[in-house]
Amino acid sequence: TIVVMRINKYGLISNLNKDFNNQINIYPNPSYQEFVRIFIADINLQIYELQIYDMTYRKVNSSLSRDSQGFKIDCKELSRGIYFIQIKTNRGVITKQLVSLK
């Protein structure tokens, strides 16, 4: 499930273009790895904040680093399960699902 939202200048939330969803990819997903990468296809897309939540929408602590290809999320502390990555960008907010198979 992917939720794409935009908060406009009036504080209202609206749907974004589906193309926006395709601009951000998580790999590998599902993942057995100790880290996953977030790739950004559009060079004009800026990520302001990234948070990881578990199925009960509790915030999960995980280290995040940026490199030339995008972002790298340390998943060593994530147990097996489904997580949601909320990404705030200059075009709105998108939530992507991450499946950890460790």
DSSP file (Angstrom, degrees, kcal/mol; ACC not computed):
  #  RESIDUE AA STRUCTURE BP1 BP2  ACC     N-H-->O    O-->H-N    N-H-->O    O-->H-N    TCO  KAPPA ALPHA  PHI   PSI    X-CA   Y-CA   Z-CA
    1    1 A T              0   0    0      0, 0.0     2,-0.5     0, 0.0    96,-0.1   0.000 360.0 360.0 360.0 131.4    0.0    0.0    0.0
    2    2 A I        -     0   0    0     94,-0.1     2,-0.5     2,-0.0    94,-0.2  -0.980 360.0-163.8-122.9 128.5    1.3    3.4   -1.0
    3    3 A V  E     -A   95   0A   0     92,-1.2    92,-2.6    -2,-0.5     2,-0.5  -0.952   6.0-172.8-112.8 124.9   -0.1    6.6    0.3
    4    4 A V  E     +A   94   0A   0     -2,-0.5    12,-0.4    90,-0.2     2,-0.3  -0.976  12.4 168.4-120.2 124.8    0.8    9.8   -1.5
    5    5 A M  E     -A   93   0A   0     88,-3.1    88,-2.4    -2,-0.5     2,-0.4  -0.940  21.0-159.8-135.0 154.7   -0.2   13.1    0.0
    6    6 A R  E     -F   14   0B   0      8,-1.7     8,-2.1    -2,-0.3     2,-0.7  -1.000  10.6-150.0-131.9 134.6    0.4   16.8   -0.5
    7    7 A I  E     -F   13   0B   0     -2,-0.4     6,-0.2     6,-0.2    -2,-0.0  -0.919  22.8-156.6-102.7 114.6   -0.2   19.5    2.0
    8    8 A N    >   -     0   0    0      4,-2.5     3,-2.3    -2,-0.7    84,-0.0  -0.145  38.0 -83.6 -84.2-176.6   -1.0   22.7    0.2
    9    9 A K  T 3  S+     0   0    0      1,-0.3    -1,-0.1     2,-0.1    -2,-0.0   0.649 129.4  55.9 -65.0 -13.8   -0.6   26.3    1.5
   10   10 A Y  T 3  S-     0   0    0      2,-0.1    -1,-0.3     0, 0.0     3,-0.1   0.385 119.0-108.5 -96.0   2.2   -4.0   26.0    3.3
   11   11 A G  S <  S+     0   0    0     -3,-2.3     2,-0.3     1,-0.3    -2,-0.1   0.610  74.1 139.0  81.6  12.5   -2.9   22.9    5.2
   12   12 A L        -     0   0    0      1,-0.0    -4,-2.5     0, 0.0     2,-0.4  -0.666  48.7-132.4 -92.5 147.0   -5.2   20.6    3.2
   13   13 A I  E     +F    7   0B   0     -2,-0.3     2,-0.3    -6,-0.2    -6,-0.2  -0.824  30.3 170.4-100.2 133.9   -4.0   17.2    2.0
   14   14 A S  E     -F    6   0B   0     -8,-2.1    -8,-1.7    -2,-0.4     2,-0.1  -0.926  37.3 -92.0-137.1 162.9   -4.5   16.1   -1.6
   15   15 A N        -     0   0    0     -2,-0.3     2,-0.2   -10,-0.2   -10,-0.2  -0.448  38.5-140.9 -73.1 147.3   -3.5   13.3   -3.8
   16   16 A L        -     0   0    0    -12,-0.4   -12,-0.1    -2,-0.1     5,-0.1  -0.638  32.7 -80.8-101.9 165.0   -0.3   13.6   -5.8
   17   17 A N    >>  -     0   0    0     -2,-0.2     3,-1.2     1,-0.1     4,-0.7  -0.372  36.3-126.3 -60.5 139.8    0.4   12.5   -9.3
   18   18 A K  H 3> S+     0   0    0      1,-0.3     4,-1.1     2,-0.2     3,-0.4   0.761 107.4  69.6 -63.7 -24.0    1.3    8.8   -9.5
   19   19 A D  H 34 S+     0   0    0      1,-0.2     4,-0.5     2,-0.2     3,-0.3   0.848  91.1  60.7 -61.3 -32.7    4.5    9.7  -11.4
   20   20 A F  H X4 S+     0   0    0     -3,-1.2     3,-1.3     1,-0.2     4,-0.4   0.893  99.1  56.3 -60.0 -40.3    5.7   11.2   -8.1
   21   21 A N  H >< S+     0   0    0     -4,-0.7     3,-1.0    -3,-0.4    -1,-0.2   0.851 103.5  54.2 -60.2 -35.5    5.5    7.8   -6.5
   22   22 A N  T 3< S+     0   0    0     -4,-1.1    -1,-0.3    -3,-0.3    -2,-0.2   0.560  93.0  72.7 -77.6  -7.7    7.7    6.4   -9.2
   23   23 A Q  T <  S+     0   0    0     -3,-1.3    18,-3.1    -4,-0.5    19,-0.5   0.661  95.3  55.1 -80.1 -16.3   10.4    9.0   -8.5
   24   24 A I  E <   +G   40   0C   0     -3,-1.0     2,-0.4    -4,-0.4    16,-0.2  -0.976  67.8 178.5-123.4 123.8   11.4    7.3   -5.2
   25   25 A N  E     -G   39   0C   0     14,-2.5    14,-3.1    -2,-0.5     2,-0.5  -0.959  18.3-148.2-127.9 143.8   12.4    3.6   -5.1
   26   26 A I  E     -G   38   0C   0     -2,-0.4    12,-0.2    12,-0.2     3,-0.2  -0.937  24.7-138.7-111.0 129.0   13.5    1.4   -2.2
   27   27 A Y  E    S+G   37   0C   0     10,-2.6    10,-3.2    -2,-0.5     2,-0.1  -0.999  76.3  20.7-142.3 138.3   16.0   -1.4   -2.9
   28   28 A P  S    S-     0   0    0      0, 0.0    -1,-0.3     0, 0.0     5,-0.1   0.652  82.3-171.7 -77.7 150.0   16.1   -4.2   -2.0
   29   29 A N  S    S+     0   0    0      1,-0.3     2,-0.2    -3,-0.2    71,-0.1  -0.844  77.3  34.3-153.1 111.3   12.5   -4.6   -0.9
   30   30 A P  S    S-     0   0    0      0, 0.0     2,-0.4     0, 0.0    -1,-0.3   0.477 102.0-159.9 -68.1 160.8   11.7   -7.1    0.6
   31   31 A S  B     +b  100   0A   0     68,-2.8    70,-3.2    -2,-0.2    71,-0.4  -0.955  43.8 172.5-129.6 135.2   15.1   -7.1    2.2
   32   32 A Y        +     0   0    0     -2,-0.4    -1,-0.1    68,-0.2    68,-0.1   0.381  64.4 106.7-100.3  -5.9   17.3   -9.6    4.0
   33   33 A Q  S    S-     0   0    0      2,-0.1    69,-0.1     1,-0.1    68,-0.1  -0.122  79.8-123.5 -76.9 166.6   20.1   -7.0    4.1
   34   34 A E  S    S+     0   0    0      1,-0.1    41,-3.2    40,-0.1    42,-0.7   0.516  97.5  23.4 -84.8  -7.1   21.5   -4.9    6.9
   35   35 A F  E     - H   0  74C   0     39,-0.3     2,-0.3    40,-0.2    39,-0.2  -0.988  64.8-155.0-151.1 158.1   20.6   -1.8    4.9
   36   36 A V  E     - H   0  73C   0     37,-1.8    37,-3.0    -2,-0.3     2,-0.4  -0.914  17.0-134.0-127.5 159.5   18.4   -0.6    2.1
   37   37 A R  E     -GH  27  72C   0    -10,-3.2   -10,-2.6    -2,-0.3     2,-0.6  -0.887   1.9-148.1-115.0 145.6   18.8    2.2   -0.3
   38   38 A I  E     -GH  26  71C   0     33,-2.7    33,-2.2    -2,-0.4     2,-0.4  -0.963  19.3-160.4-111.1 116.3   16.4    4.9   -1.4
   39   39 A F  E     -GH  25  70C   0    -14,-3.1   -14,-2.5    -2,-0.6     2,-0.5  -0.798   4.8-153.6-100.5 138.5   17.0    5.9   -4.9
   40   40 A I  E     -G   24   0C   0     29,-0.6   -16,-0.2    -2,-0.4   -17,-0.1  -0.952   7.3-171.1-113.9 119.7   15.7    9.2   -6.3
   41   41 A A  S    S+     0   0    0    -18,-3.1     2,-0.6    -2,-0.5    -1,-0.1   0.792  71.4  65.3 -81.1 -28.7   15.0    9.3  -10.0
   42   42 A D    >   -     0   0    0    -19,-0.5     3,-1.6     1,-0.1    -1,-0.1  -0.856  66.8-156.2-101.7 118.7   14.4   13.1  -10.3
   43   43 A I  T 3  S+     0   0    0     -2,-0.6    -1,-0.1     1,-0.3    -2,-0.0   0.701  94.4  59.4 -66.8 -18.0   17.4   15.3   -9.5
   44   44 A N  T 3  S+     0   0    0      2,-0.1     2,-0.5    -3,-0.0    -1,-0.3   0.559  82.4 100.1 -85.6  -8.4   15.0   18.2   -8.7
   45   45 A L    <   -     0   0    0     -3,-1.6     2,-0.5   -22,-0.1    -5,-0.0  -0.676  58.2-164.2 -81.5 123.9   13.3   16.1   -5.9
   46   46 A Q        -     0   0    0     -2,-0.5    44,-1.5     0, 0.0     2,-0.6  -0.925  10.6-146.5-112.7 131.2   14.6   17.1   -2.5
   47   47 A I  E     +C   89   0A   0     -2,-0.5    42,-0.3    42,-0.2     3,-0.1  -0.859  18.7 175.2 -96.5 123.2   14.1   15.0    0.6
   48   48 A Y  E     +     0   0A   0     40,-3.2     2,-0.3    -2,-0.6    41,-0.2   0.801  66.1   3.7 -93.9 -36.0   13.7   17.1    3.7
   49   49 A E  E     -C   88   0A   0     39,-1.4    39,-2.9     2,-0.0     2,-0.4  -0.997  54.8-165.5-154.2 147.6   12.9   14.4    6.3
   50   50 A L  E     +C   87   0A   0     -2,-0.3     2,-0.3    37,-0.2    37,-0.2  -0.987  11.8 177.8-139.7 126.3   12.6   10.6    6.5
   51   51 A Q  E     -C   86   0A   0     35,-2.3    35,-2.7    -2,-0.4     2,-0.4  -0.957  17.4-145.5-129.2 147.3   11.0    8.6    9.3
   52   52 A I  E     -CD  85  60A   0      8,-0.6     8,-3.4    -2,-0.3     2,-0.3  -0.947  18.3-175.7-114.6 134.2   10.4    4.9    9.7
   53   53 A Y  E     -CD  84  59A   0     31,-2.7    31,-2.9    -2,-0.4     6,-0.2  -0.938  17.3-133.9-127.3 148.8    7.3    3.5   11.5
   54   54 A D    >   -     0   0    0      4,-2.1     3,-1.9    -2,-0.3    29,-0.1  -0.212  47.2 -80.6 -87.5-172.4    6.3    0.0   12.5
   55   55 A M  T 3  S+     0   0    0     27,-0.4    28,-0.1     1,-0.3    -1,-0.0   0.734 132.9  52.5 -64.8 -22.9    2.8   -1.5   11.9
   56   56 A T  T 3  S-     0   0    0      2,-0.1    -1,-0.3     3,-0.0     3,-0.1   0.278 119.8-111.5 -94.4  11.1    1.5    0.2   15.0
   57   57 A Y    <   +     0   0    0     -3,-1.9     2,-0.4     1,-0.3    -2,-0.1   0.775  66.8 150.0  61.3  32.8    2.8    3.5   13.7
   58   58 A R        -     0   0    0      1,-0.0    -4,-2.1     0, 0.0    -1,-0.3  -0.783  54.4-108.0 -88.1 137.5    5.5    3.8   16.4
   59   59 A K  E     -D   53   0A   0     -2,-0.4     2,-0.5    -6,-0.2    -6,-0.3  -0.450  32.5-149.7 -67.5 134.1    8.6    5.6   15.2
   60   60 A V  E     -D   52   0A   0     -8,-3.4    -8,-0.6    -2,-0.2     2,-0.4  -0.902  11.4-128.3-109.1 131.4   11.5    3.3   14.8
   61   61 A N        +     0   0    0     -2,-0.5     2,-0.3    16,-0.1    16,-0.1  -0.655  43.0 150.7 -80.3 129.4   15.1    4.5   15.4
   62   62 A S        -     0   0    0     -2,-0.4     2,-0.2    14,-0.1    13,-0.1  -0.967  44.7-111.4-156.4 140.9   17.4    3.8   12.5
   63   63 A S        -     0   0    0     -2,-0.3    11,-2.7    11,-0.2     2,-0.4  -0.524  30.3-163.4 -80.4 145.9   20.4    5.6   11.2
   64   64 A L  E     +I   73   0C   0      9,-0.2     2,-0.3    -2,-0.2     9,-0.2  -0.988   8.6 179.8-129.7 133.5   20.2    7.3    7.8
   65   65 A S  E     -I   72   0C   0      7,-2.4     7,-3.1    -2,-0.4     2,-0.4  -0.963  19.2-135.5-133.4 153.9   23.0    8.5    5.6
   66   66 A R  E     +I   71   0C   0     -2,-0.3     5,-0.2     5,-0.2     2,-0.2  -0.875  27.3 166.3-108.6 139.5   23.1   10.2    2.3
   67   67 A D  E >   -I   70   0C   0      3,-2.6     3,-1.1    -2,-0.4    -2,-0.0  -0.738  55.0 -78.6-135.9-171.7   25.5    9.2   -0.5
   68   68 A S  T 3  S+     0   0    0      1,-0.3     3,-0.1    -2,-0.2    -2,-0.0   0.709 127.2  49.1 -66.6 -20.1   25.8   10.0   -4.2
   69   69 A Q  T 3  S-     0   0    0      1,-0.2   -29,-0.6   -30,-0.0     2,-0.4   0.540 123.1 -88.9 -96.7  -8.2   23.0    7.5   -5.1
   70   70 A G  E <  S-HI  39  67C   0     -3,-1.1    -3,-2.6   -31,-0.2     2,-0.3  -0.976  73.8 -18.7 141.5-127.4   20.4    8.7   -2.6
   71   71 A F  E     -HI  38  66C   0    -33,-2.2   -33,-2.7    -2,-0.4     2,-0.4  -0.885  43.8-152.2-122.3 152.6   19.9    7.6    1.0
   72   72 A K  E     -HI  37  65C   0     -7,-3.1    -7,-2.4    -2,-0.3     2,-0.5  -0.993  10.5-158.8-124.4 126.5   21.0    4.5    2.9
   73   73 A I  E     -HI  36  64C   0    -37,-3.0   -37,-1.8    -2,-0.4     2,-0.6  -0.924  16.2-133.3-109.8 126.2   19.0    3.2    5.8
   74   74 A D  E     +H   35   0C   0    -11,-2.7   -39,-0.3    -2,-0.5     3,-0.2  -0.676  24.9 178.3 -77.0 119.2   20.6    1.0    8.5
   75   75 A C    >   +     0   0    0    -41,-3.2     3,-1.3    -2,-0.6   -40,-0.2   0.215  46.8 109.8-107.6  12.6   18.2   -1.9    9.1
   76   76 A K  T 3  S+     0   0    0    -42,-0.7    -1,-0.2     1,-0.3   -41,-0.1   0.845  82.9  46.2 -58.6 -34.3   20.3   -3.9   11.6
   77   77 A E  T 3  S+     0   0    0     -3,-0.2     2,-0.4   -43,-0.1    -1,-0.3   0.536  90.7 101.3 -87.4  -6.4   17.9   -3.0   14.4
   78   78 A L    <   -     0   0    0     -3,-1.3     2,-0.1   -44,-0.1    24,-0.1  -0.652  61.4-150.6 -82.3 128.9   14.7   -3.8   12.4
   79   79 A S        -     0   0    0     -2,-0.4    21,-0.2     1,-0.2    23,-0.1  -0.384  43.2 -64.5 -86.5 174.5   13.2   -7.2   13.2
   80   80 A R  S    S+     0   0    0     21,-0.1     2,-0.3    22,-0.1    21,-0.2  -0.367  93.9  74.8 -59.7 130.9   11.2   -9.2   10.7
   81   81 A G  E    S- E   0 100A   0     19,-2.2    19,-3.1    -3,-0.1     2,-0.4  -0.964  80.3 -55.5 157.2-171.8    8.1   -7.4    9.7
   82   82 A I  E     - E   0  99A   0     -2,-0.3   -27,-0.4    17,-0.2     2,-0.3  -0.867  46.1-178.9-106.5 134.8    6.5   -4.6    7.7
   83   83 A Y  E     - E   0  98A   0     15,-3.2    15,-3.1    -2,-0.4     2,-0.5  -0.894  19.7-136.1-129.5 158.2    7.6   -1.0    8.1
   84   84 A F  E     -CE  53  97A   0    -31,-2.9   -31,-2.7    -2,-0.3     2,-0.7  -0.969   9.2-155.4-118.4 130.9    6.5    2.3    6.6
   85   85 A I  E     -CE  52  96A   0     11,-3.5    11,-2.6    -2,-0.5     2,-0.6  -0.919   8.8-158.3-107.0 113.2    9.0    4.9    5.4
   86   86 A Q  E     -CE  51  95A   0    -35,-2.7   -35,-2.3    -2,-0.7     2,-0.5  -0.824   9.8-167.9 -94.2 123.0    7.5    8.4    5.4
   87   87 A I  E     -CE  50  94A   0      7,-3.4     7,-2.5    -2,-0.6     2,-0.6  -0.948   8.1-159.1-119.0 117.3    9.4   10.7    3.1
   88   88 A K  E     +CE  49  93A   0    -39,-2.9   -40,-3.2    -2,-0.5   -39,-1.4  -0.853  24.6 168.3 -97.2 125.0    8.8   14.5    3.2
   89   89 A T  E >   -CE  47  92A   0      3,-3.1     3,-0.9    -2,-0.6   -42,-0.2  -0.691  53.2 -96.5-127.2 177.0    9.9   16.2    0.0
   90   90 A N  T 3  S+     0   0    0    -44,-1.5     3,-0.1     1,-0.2   -43,-0.1   0.565 125.3  49.1 -71.5  -7.8    9.6   19.5   -1.8
   91   91 A R  T 3  S-     0   0    0      1,-0.4     2,-0.3   -45,-0.3    -1,-0.2   0.414 124.7 -80.0-109.3  -1.5    6.7   18.0   -3.7
   92   92 A G  E <   - E   0  89A   0     -3,-0.9    -3,-3.1   -86,-0.1     2,-0.4  -0.903  59.4 -50.2 136.0-165.0    4.8   16.6   -0.8
   93   93 A V  E     -AE   5  88A   0    -88,-2.4   -88,-3.1    -2,-0.3     2,-0.4  -0.920  44.6-176.9-114.8 134.2    4.8   13.6    1.5
   94   94 A I  E     -AE   4  87A   0     -7,-2.5    -7,-3.4    -2,-0.4     2,-0.5  -0.984  12.5-153.4-129.7 142.9    4.9   10.0    0.4
   95   95 A T  E     -AE   3  86A   0    -92,-2.6   -92,-1.2    -2,-0.4     2,-0.3  -0.972  14.5-173.0-118.4 123.5    4.8    6.8    2.4
   96   96 A K  E     - E   0  85A   0    -11,-2.6   -11,-3.5    -2,-0.5     2,-0.4  -0.845  21.0-122.7-114.0 150.3    6.4    3.7    1.1
   97   97 A Q  E     - E   0  84A   0     -2,-0.3     2,-0.4   -13,-0.2   -13,-0.2  -0.735  20.9-166.8 -94.3 140.3    6.3    0.2    2.5
   98   98 A L  E     - E   0  83A   0    -15,-3.1   -15,-3.2    -2,-0.4     2,-0.6  -0.996   6.0-156.2-125.2 131.2    9.5   -1.8    3.5
   99   99 A V  E     - E   0  82A   0     -2,-0.4   -68,-2.8   -17,-0.2     2,-0.5  -0.939   5.3-160.6-110.1 119.4    9.4   -5.5    4.3
  100  100 A S  E     -bE  31  81A   0    -19,-3.1   -19,-2.2    -2,-0.6   -68,-0.2  -0.878  11.1-179.9-100.0 125.1   12.2   -6.8    6.5
  101  101 A L              0   0    0    -70,-3.2   -69,-0.2    -2,-0.5   -21,-0.1   0.209 360.0 360.0-108.1  14.0   12.8  -10.6    6.2
  102  102 A K              0   0    0    -71,-0.4    -1,-0.2   -69,-0.1   -22,-0.1   0.499 360.0 360.0 -69.3 360.0   15.6  -10.9    8.6
